[in-house]
Amino acid sequence: MTALGPLLAAIGGELVDPLQAGEDDVPLCWDGATVAAVRLPLLSDSLDHILDDLRRRHGRPLAELDRRSKQRIVSNLEQRGAFALRHGVETVAAALGVSRFTVYNYLNRAGGD
Protein backbone atom coordinates (compact mmCIF):
# COMPACT_ATOMS: atom_id res chain seq x y z
CA MET A 1 0.00 0.00 0.00
CA THR A 2 3.05 2.29 0.11
CA ALA A 3 2.55 2.93 -3.60
CA LEU A 4 -0.72 4.70 -2.78
CA GLY A 5 0.94 7.27 -0.51
CA PRO A 6 1.50 9.99 -3.14
CA LEU A 7 -2.02 9.58 -4.50
CA LEU A 8 -3.58 9.73 -1.04
CA ALA A 9 -1.55 12.82 -0.17
CA ALA A 10 -2.52 14.53 -3.42
CA ILE A 11 -6.25 14.02 -2.96
CA GLY A 12 -6.35 14.18 0.82
CA GLY A 13 -7.65 10.63 1.01
CA GLU A 14 -7.23 8.21 3.86
CA LEU A 15 -6.52 4.49 3.69
CA VAL A 16 -8.95 2.53 5.86
CA ASP A 17 -9.34 -1.09 6.85
CA PRO A 18 -11.95 -2.80 4.66
CA LEU A 19 -13.92 -3.73 7.78
CA GLN A 20 -14.16 -0.03 8.66
CA ALA A 21 -15.11 1.07 5.14
CA GLY A 22 -18.34 2.93 4.62
CA GLU A 23 -20.55 2.92 1.57
CA ASP A 24 -18.93 6.12 0.25
CA ASP A 25 -15.39 4.71 0.55
CA VAL A 26 -13.65 3.34 -2.55
CA PRO A 27 -12.76 -0.36 -2.16
CA LEU A 28 -9.32 -1.54 -3.29
CA CYS A 29 -9.35 -5.10 -4.49
CA TRP A 30 -6.50 -7.53 -5.08
CA ASP A 31 -7.09 -10.99 -6.56
CA GLY A 32 -10.81 -10.64 -5.98
CA ALA A 33 -10.59 -9.67 -2.31
CA THR A 34 -11.06 -6.20 -0.83
CA VAL A 35 -7.77 -5.44 0.92
CA ALA A 36 -8.38 -1.81 1.89
CA ALA A 37 -10.52 1.18 1.08
CA VAL A 38 -9.89 4.83 0.38
CA ARG A 39 -11.90 7.43 2.24
CA LEU A 40 -12.13 10.54 0.10
CA PRO A 41 -12.06 14.01 1.64
CA LEU A 42 -15.09 16.23 1.83
CA LEU A 43 -15.53 18.19 -1.37
CA SER A 44 -15.09 21.40 0.60
CA ASP A 45 -11.59 20.25 1.64
CA SER A 46 -10.51 19.09 -1.81
CA LEU A 47 -9.23 22.44 -3.07
CA ASP A 48 -7.05 22.86 0.03
CA HIS A 49 -5.55 19.41 -0.60
CA ILE A 50 -4.88 20.24 -4.24
CA LEU A 51 -3.18 23.50 -3.27
CA ASP A 52 -1.10 21.72 -0.62
CA ASP A 53 0.00 19.19 -3.24
CA LEU A 54 0.98 22.02 -5.61
CA ARG A 55 3.04 23.63 -2.82
CA ARG A 56 4.83 20.33 -2.25
CA ARG A 57 5.52 19.84 -5.94
CA HIS A 58 6.85 23.37 -6.42
CA GLY A 59 8.88 23.16 -3.22
CA ARG A 60 7.86 26.59 -1.98
CA PRO A 61 4.79 28.72 -1.28
CA LEU A 62 2.74 29.32 -4.41
CA ALA A 63 2.84 33.07 -3.77
CA GLU A 64 6.60 32.97 -4.50
CA LEU A 65 6.11 31.58 -8.02
CA ASP A 66 6.45 33.75 -11.12
CA ARG A 67 3.41 35.06 -12.98
CA ARG A 68 3.57 32.47 -15.75
CA SER A 69 3.60 29.60 -13.24
CA LYS A 70 0.64 31.11 -11.42
CA GLN A 71 -1.23 31.40 -14.72
CA ARG A 72 -0.57 27.72 -15.46
CA ILE A 73 -1.80 26.77 -11.99
CA VAL A 74 -5.02 28.76 -12.45
CA SER A 75 -5.60 27.18 -15.85
CA ASN A 76 -5.03 23.69 -14.44
CA LEU A 77 -7.30 24.37 -11.48
CA GLU A 78 -10.02 25.59 -13.82
CA GLN A 79 -9.78 22.35 -15.82
CA ARG A 80 -10.12 20.42 -12.54
CA GLY A 81 -13.27 22.34 -11.58
CA ALA A 82 -11.77 24.25 -8.67
CA PHE A 83 -13.69 27.40 -9.43
CA ALA A 84 -17.05 25.66 -9.27
CA LEU A 85 -16.53 25.39 -5.51
CA ARG A 86 -17.85 28.12 -3.28
CA HIS A 87 -15.05 30.59 -2.50
CA GLY A 88 -12.77 28.80 -4.99
CA VAL A 89 -11.48 32.03 -6.53
CA GLU A 90 -10.83 33.57 -3.11
CA THR A 91 -9.04 30.44 -1.87
CA VAL A 92 -6.81 30.25 -4.94
CA ALA A 93 -6.10 33.99 -4.89
CA ALA A 94 -4.97 33.79 -1.25
CA ALA A 95 -2.72 30.78 -1.98
CA LEU A 96 -1.14 32.53 -4.96
CA GLY A 97 -0.74 35.84 -3.16
CA VAL A 98 -2.78 37.70 -5.77
CA SER A 99 -6.16 39.43 -5.86
CA ARG A 100 -9.41 37.84 -7.00
CA PHE A 101 -9.29 40.27 -9.92
CA THR A 102 -5.92 38.81 -10.96
CA VAL A 103 -7.30 35.25 -10.83
CA TYR A 104 -10.21 36.33 -13.03
CA ASN A 105 -7.72 37.94 -15.44
CA TYR A 106 -5.75 34.68 -15.56
CA LEU A 107 -8.98 32.77 -16.26
CA ASN A 108 -9.97 35.19 -19.03
CA ARG A 109 -6.49 34.95 -20.53
CA ALA A 110 -6.59 31.16 -20.49
CA GLY A 111 -10.03 31.19 -22.12
CA GLY A 112 -8.76 33.45 -24.87
CA ASP A 113 -5.77 31.31 -25.85
Backbone as a chain_set.jsonl record, in Angstrom:
{"seq": "MTALGPLLAAIGGELVDPLQAGEDDVPLCWDGATVAAVRLPLLSDSLDHILDDLRRRHGRPLAELDRRSKQRIVSNLEQRGAFALRHGVETVAAALGVSRFTVYNYLNRAGGD", "coords": {"N": [[0.808, -1.195, 0.0], [2.158, 1.137, 0.134], [2.664, 2.318, -2.282], [0.428, 3.8, -2.781], [0.637, 6.093, -1.314], [1.563, 8.716, -2.402], [-0.653, 9.337, -4.047], [-2.785, 9.358, -2.211], [-1.967, 11.475, -0.581], [-2.08, 13.567, -2.421], [-4.798, 13.822, -3.007], [-5.907, 14.036, -0.56], [-6.936, 11.842, 0.641], [-7.713, 8.975, 2.722], [-6.424, 5.932, 3.844], [-8.239, 3.12, 4.728], [-9.148, 0.355, 6.824], [-10.706, -2.488, 5.371], [-12.845, -3.505, 6.821], [-13.728, -1.349, 8.196], [-14.692, 0.3, 6.316], [-16.938, 2.548, 4.766], [-20.031, 3.077, 2.937], [-19.501, 5.085, 1.119], [-16.816, 4.971, 0.728], [-13.987, 4.035, -1.307], [-13.458, 0.889, -2.494], [-10.501, -1.139, -2.513], [-9.298, -3.645, -4.407], [-7.684, -6.822, -4.595], [-6.734, -9.582, -6.337], [-9.413, -10.401, -6.312], [-10.272, -9.966, -3.709], [-11.231, -7.588, -1.239], [-8.897, -5.475, -0.016], [-8.366, -3.117, 1.226], [-9.605, 0.228, 1.707], [-10.338, 3.446, 0.327], [-10.892, 6.457, 1.819], [-12.377, 9.279, 0.783], [-11.775, 12.843, 0.799], [-13.896, 15.459, 2.147], [-15.73, 17.35, -0.193], [-15.514, 20.073, 0.149], [-13.009, 20.306, 1.283], [-11.284, 19.55, -0.665], [-10.06, 21.382, -2.497], [-8.19, 22.677, -0.877], [-6.478, 20.523, -0.366], [-5.519, 20.019, -2.94], [-4.138, 22.421, -3.434], [-2.216, 22.263, -1.413], [-0.792, 20.036, -2.349], [0.234, 21.12, -4.719], [1.938, 23.063, -3.616], [3.808, 21.379, -2.386], [4.869, 20.086, -4.65], [6.038, 22.207, -6.047], [7.843, 23.033, -4.225], [7.9, 25.285, -2.655], [6.141, 28.142, -1.24], [3.186, 28.966, -3.057], [2.743, 31.617, -3.61], [5.226, 32.64, -4.076], [5.907, 31.981, -6.629], [6.556, 32.664, -10.141], [4.753, 34.86, -12.41], [3.902, 33.528, -14.78], [3.922, 30.818, -14.001], [1.945, 30.884, -12.045], [-0.237, 31.502, -13.656], [-0.417, 29.15, -15.158], [-1.078, 27.371, -13.122], [-3.61, 28.359, -12.342], [-5.03, 27.902, -14.713], [-4.879, 25.09, -14.846], [-6.242, 24.438, -12.48], [-8.746, 25.414, -13.126], [-9.486, 23.617, -15.158], [-9.749, 21.389, -13.588], [-12.002, 21.939, -12.173], [-11.983, 23.591, -9.959], [-12.968, 26.145, -9.567], [-15.628, 25.969, -9.459], [-16.34, 25.447, -6.953], [-17.592, 26.847, -3.942], [-16.266, 29.903, -2.946], [-13.928, 29.349, -4.288], [-12.341, 30.954, -6.034], [-11.45, 32.945, -4.275], [-10.013, 31.386, -2.432], [-7.95, 30.306, -4.029], [-6.755, 32.681, -4.917], [-5.744, 33.707, -2.498], [-3.866, 31.692, -1.872], [-2.078, 31.998, -3.982], [-1.188, 34.508, -3.569], [-2.282, 36.732, -4.797], [-4.768, 39.03, -6.099], [-8.377, 38.564, -6.236], [-9.299, 39.658, -8.588], [-7.026, 39.42, -10.215], [-6.887, 36.618, -10.476], [-9.256, 36.203, -11.921], [-8.504, 37.586, -14.25], [-6.42, 35.902, -15.116], [-7.945, 33.635, -15.671], [-9.586, 34.598, -17.734], [-7.619, 35.139, -19.619], [-6.639, 32.571, -20.116], [-8.893, 31.433, -21.242], [-8.988, 32.798, -23.595], [-6.891, 31.919, -25.108]], "CA": [[0.0, 0.0, 0.0], [3.053, 2.294, 0.109], [2.545, 2.934, -3.598], [-0.719, 4.699, -2.784], [0.938, 7.275, -0.512], [1.504, 9.989, -3.139], [-2.024, 9.583, -4.495], [-3.582, 9.726, -1.041], [-1.552, 12.816, -0.172], [-2.524, 14.534, -3.424], [-6.249, 14.017, -2.96], [-6.349, 14.177, 0.818], [-7.651, 10.63, 1.008], [-7.23, 8.205, 3.861], [-6.523, 4.486, 3.686], [-8.946, 2.528, 5.863], [-9.337, -1.091, 6.852], [-11.95, -2.797, 4.663], [-13.923, -3.732, 7.783], [-14.16, -0.03, 8.661], [-15.106, 1.069, 5.14], [-18.34, 2.927, 4.62], [-20.551, 2.918, 1.57], [-18.926, 6.116, 0.253], [-15.391, 4.712, 0.546], [-13.654, 3.336, -2.548], [-12.76, -0.358, -2.158], [-9.322, -1.537, -3.285], [-9.345, -5.102, -4.49], [-6.504, -7.533, -5.081], [-7.085, -10.991, -6.558], [-10.809, -10.642, -5.982], [-10.591, -9.674, -2.31], [-11.058, -6.198, -0.827], [-7.771, -5.439, 0.922], [-8.376, -1.811, 1.888], [-10.524, 1.176, 1.078], [-9.885, 4.834, 0.381], [-11.904, 7.429, 2.244], [-12.129, 10.537, 0.098], [-12.058, 14.009, 1.64], [-15.089, 16.227, 1.825], [-15.525, 18.194, -1.369], [-15.094, 21.402, 0.597], [-11.588, 20.247, 1.639], [-10.508, 19.093, -1.813], [-9.226, 22.439, -3.068], [-7.052, 22.856, 0.035], [-5.552, 19.41, -0.595], [-4.881, 20.238, -4.241], [-3.176, 23.504, -3.267], [-1.099, 21.717, -0.615], [0.002, 19.191, -3.24], [0.977, 22.017, -5.609], [3.039, 23.633, -2.821], [4.833, 20.326, -2.246], [5.519, 19.841, -5.941], [6.854, 23.366, -6.418], [8.88, 23.16, -3.218], [7.857, 26.587, -1.982], [4.79, 28.715, -1.277], [2.741, 29.324, -4.405], [2.842, 33.072, -3.765], [6.596, 32.966, -4.504], [6.107, 31.583, -8.023], [6.448, 33.746, -11.118], [3.413, 35.06, -12.98], [3.574, 32.472, -15.752], [3.603, 29.604, -13.236], [0.639, 31.112, -11.424], [-1.233, 31.401, -14.722], [-0.573, 27.716, -15.464], [-1.797, 26.768, -11.992], [-5.016, 28.763, -12.447], [-5.596, 27.179, -15.855], [-5.027, 23.691, -14.441], [-7.302, 24.369, -11.477], [-10.02, 25.589, -13.824], [-9.778, 22.345, -15.818], [-10.12, 20.425, -12.545], [-13.273, 22.34, -11.584], [-11.766, 24.246, -8.666], [-13.689, 27.4, -9.427], [-17.047, 25.657, -9.267], [-16.525, 25.388, -5.508], [-17.85, 28.12, -3.28], [-15.05, 30.591, -2.498], [-12.767, 28.804, -4.994], [-11.482, 32.034, -6.527], [-10.83, 33.568, -3.109], [-9.044, 30.438, -1.869], [-6.805, 30.251, -4.939], [-6.095, 33.985, -4.885], [-4.97, 33.787, -1.255], [-2.719, 30.778, -1.979], [-1.137, 32.527, -4.964], [-0.745, 35.84, -3.164], [-2.777, 37.705, -5.768], [-6.156, 39.427, -5.856], [-9.413, 37.842, -6.997], [-9.291, 40.268, -9.916], [-5.92, 38.806, -10.963], [-7.297, 35.249, -10.828], [-10.208, 36.328, -13.035], [-7.718, 37.937, -15.443], [-5.747, 34.676, -15.564], [-8.98, 32.774, -16.256], [-9.97, 35.185, -19.031], [-6.488, 34.948, -20.525], [-6.594, 31.156, -20.489], [-10.033, 31.193, -22.119], [-8.764, 33.455, -24.874], [-5.767, 31.308, -25.847]], "C": [[0.861, 1.273, 0.0], [2.934, 3.035, -1.218], [1.392, 3.93, -3.661], [-0.457, 6.009, -2.058], [0.863, 8.582, -1.267], [0.09, 10.336, -3.62], [-2.894, 10.042, -3.331], [-3.24, 11.137, -0.572], [-2.094, 13.874, -1.135], [-4.02, 14.816, -3.334], [-6.77, 14.228, -1.549], [-7.154, 12.985, 1.288], [-6.993, 9.921, 2.179], [-7.437, 6.722, 3.586], [-7.188, 3.909, 4.927], [-9.042, 1.017, 5.697], [-10.658, -1.419, 6.159], [-13.13, -3.043, 5.607], [-14.487, -2.416, 8.327], [-14.714, 0.828, 7.524], [-16.605, 1.335, 5.163], [-18.769, 2.815, 3.175], [-19.995, 3.962, 0.606], [-17.43, 5.923, 0.018], [-15.172, 3.885, -0.72], [-12.881, 2.065, -2.2], [-11.568, -0.603, -3.083], [-9.247, -3.052, -3.242], [-8.062, -5.664, -5.078], [-6.875, -9.002, -5.16], [-8.485, -11.311, -6.058], [-11.213, -10.342, -4.55], [-10.373, -8.187, -2.029], [-10.008, -6.157, 0.265], [-7.695, -4.125, 1.7], [-9.45, -0.972, 1.197], [-9.928, 2.57, 1.217], [-11.079, 5.7, 0.764], [-11.514, 8.766, 1.63], [-12.449, 11.707, 1.015], [-13.407, 14.624, 1.268], [-14.771, 17.125, 0.642], [-15.015, 19.572, -0.968], [-13.612, 21.444, 0.97], [-10.693, 19.942, 0.438], [-9.579, 20.16, -2.375], [-8.013, 22.697, -2.186], [-6.022, 21.752, -0.165], [-4.814, 19.568, -1.921], [-3.819, 21.327, -4.126], [-1.972, 23.053, -2.438], [-0.192, 20.854, -1.479], [0.823, 20.049, -4.203], [2.147, 22.667, -4.877], [4.169, 22.618, -2.68], [5.591, 20.129, -3.559], [6.433, 20.991, -6.366], [7.948, 23.635, -5.397], [8.945, 24.498, -2.513], [6.424, 27.109, -2.016], [4.43, 29.171, -2.691], [2.839, 30.819, -4.657], [4.225, 33.499, -4.248], [6.862, 32.608, -5.964], [5.991, 32.79, -8.95], [5.043, 33.767, -11.734], [3.006, 33.941, -13.93], [3.2, 31.16, -15.046], [2.235, 29.722, -12.579], [-0.477, 30.999, -12.458], [-1.488, 29.942, -15.087], [-1.355, 27.019, -14.364], [-3.283, 27.101, -12.081], [-5.694, 28.015, -13.592], [-5.85, 25.715, -15.503], [-6.162, 23.532, -13.434], [-8.677, 24.563, -12.115], [-10.434, 24.28, -14.505], [-10.237, 21.296, -14.82], [-11.405, 20.809, -11.815], [-13.165, 23.094, -10.271], [-12.635, 25.483, -8.479], [-15.199, 27.207, -9.396], [-17.374, 25.574, -7.774], [-16.772, 26.779, -4.953], [-16.537, 28.658, -2.705], [-13.787, 30.055, -3.17], [-11.807, 29.887, -5.453], [-10.742, 32.678, -5.361], [-9.736, 32.68, -2.519], [-7.781, 30.387, -2.709], [-6.038, 31.567, -4.913], [-5.225, 34.117, -3.636], [-3.729, 32.9, -1.334], [-1.653, 31.315, -2.918], [-0.604, 33.908, -4.586], [-1.126, 36.918, -4.161], [-4.22, 38.063, -5.402], [-7.118, 38.523, -6.63], [-9.441, 38.354, -8.43], [-8.207, 39.643, -10.79], [-6.265, 37.383, -11.376], [-8.287, 35.295, -11.981], [-9.499, 36.718, -14.333], [-7.003, 36.712, -15.998], [-6.749, 33.732, -16.235], [-9.408, 33.293, -17.626], [-8.859, 34.992, -20.053], [-6.434, 33.515, -21.027], [-7.73, 30.821, -21.45], [-9.856, 31.791, -23.494], [-7.669, 32.852, -25.695], [-6.243, 30.333, -26.894]], "O": [[0.325, 2.374, -0.124], [3.089, 4.255, -1.263], [1.389, 4.815, -4.517], [-1.249, 6.944, -2.174], [0.164, 9.494, -0.825], [-0.307, 11.501, -3.599], [-3.651, 11.005, -3.457], [-4.13, 11.905, -0.207], [-2.518, 14.948, -0.71], [-4.451, 15.945, -3.565], [-7.94, 14.56, -1.358], [-7.956, 13.091, 2.216], [-5.867, 10.232, 2.569], [-8.51, 6.31, 3.146], [-6.756, 4.175, 6.048], [-9.02, 0.485, 4.587], [-11.637, -0.696, 6.341], [-14.281, -2.816, 5.235], [-15.598, -2.384, 8.857], [-15.153, 1.955, 7.751], [-17.413, 0.479, 5.522], [-17.967, 2.496, 2.298], [-20.015, 3.748, -0.606], [-16.835, 6.629, -0.797], [-16.049, 3.136, -1.149], [-11.772, 2.142, -1.67], [-11.622, -0.311, -4.278], [-9.146, -3.656, -2.174], [-7.439, -5.055, -5.947], [-7.284, -9.599, -4.164], [-8.717, -12.359, -5.456], [-12.391, -10.455, -4.21], [-9.419, -7.597, -2.537], [-10.194, -6.728, 1.34], [-7.021, -4.05, 2.727], [-10.1, -1.407, 0.246], [-9.12, 2.833, 2.108], [-12.127, 5.674, 0.118], [-10.451, 9.313, 1.926], [-13.291, 11.59, 1.905], [-13.972, 14.337, 0.212], [-13.645, 17.604, 0.508], [-14.187, 20.163, -1.66], [-13.015, 22.52, 0.972], [-9.472, 20.067, 0.528], [-8.427, 19.868, -2.696], [-6.915, 22.915, -2.699], [-4.82, 22.016, -0.138], [-3.62, 19.282, -2.01], [-2.719, 21.178, -4.66], [-0.837, 23.425, -2.737], [1.032, 20.924, -1.364], [1.983, 19.738, -4.473], [3.229, 22.81, -5.445], [5.342, 22.957, -2.834], [6.817, 20.018, -3.564], [7.479, 20.766, -6.975], [8.883, 24.386, -5.675], [9.933, 24.81, -1.849], [5.585, 26.574, -2.742], [5.271, 29.695, -3.421], [3.002, 31.244, -5.8], [4.382, 34.601, -4.774], [7.939, 32.905, -6.482], [5.402, 33.809, -8.589], [4.264, 32.824, -11.592], [1.873, 33.464, -13.876], [2.262, 30.477, -15.458], [1.461, 28.764, -12.563], [-1.544, 30.459, -12.165], [-2.632, 29.541, -15.3], [-2.202, 26.17, -14.643], [-4.125, 26.22, -11.912], [-6.823, 27.547, -13.441], [-6.905, 25.166, -15.821], [-6.953, 22.593, -13.53], [-9.656, 23.946, -11.693], [-11.597, 23.883, -14.436], [-11.023, 20.412, -15.161], [-11.851, 20.079, -10.93], [-14.152, 23.223, -9.547], [-12.996, 25.827, -7.353], [-15.955, 28.175, -9.315], [-18.54, 25.623, -7.382], [-16.22, 27.764, -5.443], [-15.794, 27.926, -2.051], [-12.684, 30.282, -2.671], [-10.595, 29.759, -5.281], [-9.54, 32.929, -5.45], [-8.665, 33.163, -2.152], [-6.672, 30.42, -2.177], [-4.807, 31.568, -4.889], [-4.091, 34.588, -3.717], [-2.651, 33.313, -0.907], [-0.46, 31.116, -2.687], [0.326, 34.413, -5.215], [-0.398, 37.892, -4.351], [-4.81, 37.464, -4.503], [-6.72, 37.815, -7.555], [-9.59, 37.576, -9.373], [-8.437, 39.366, -11.967], [-5.973, 36.976, -12.5], [-8.174, 34.51, -12.923], [-9.86, 36.228, -15.403], [-6.978, 36.502, -17.211], [-6.436, 33.106, -17.248], [-9.572, 32.515, -18.567], [-9.128, 34.714, -21.222], [-6.212, 33.27, -22.213], [-7.555, 30.019, -22.366], [-10.491, 31.353, -24.454], [-7.504, 33.212, -26.861], [-5.429, 29.737, -27.598]]}, "num_chains": 1, "name": "protein.A"}
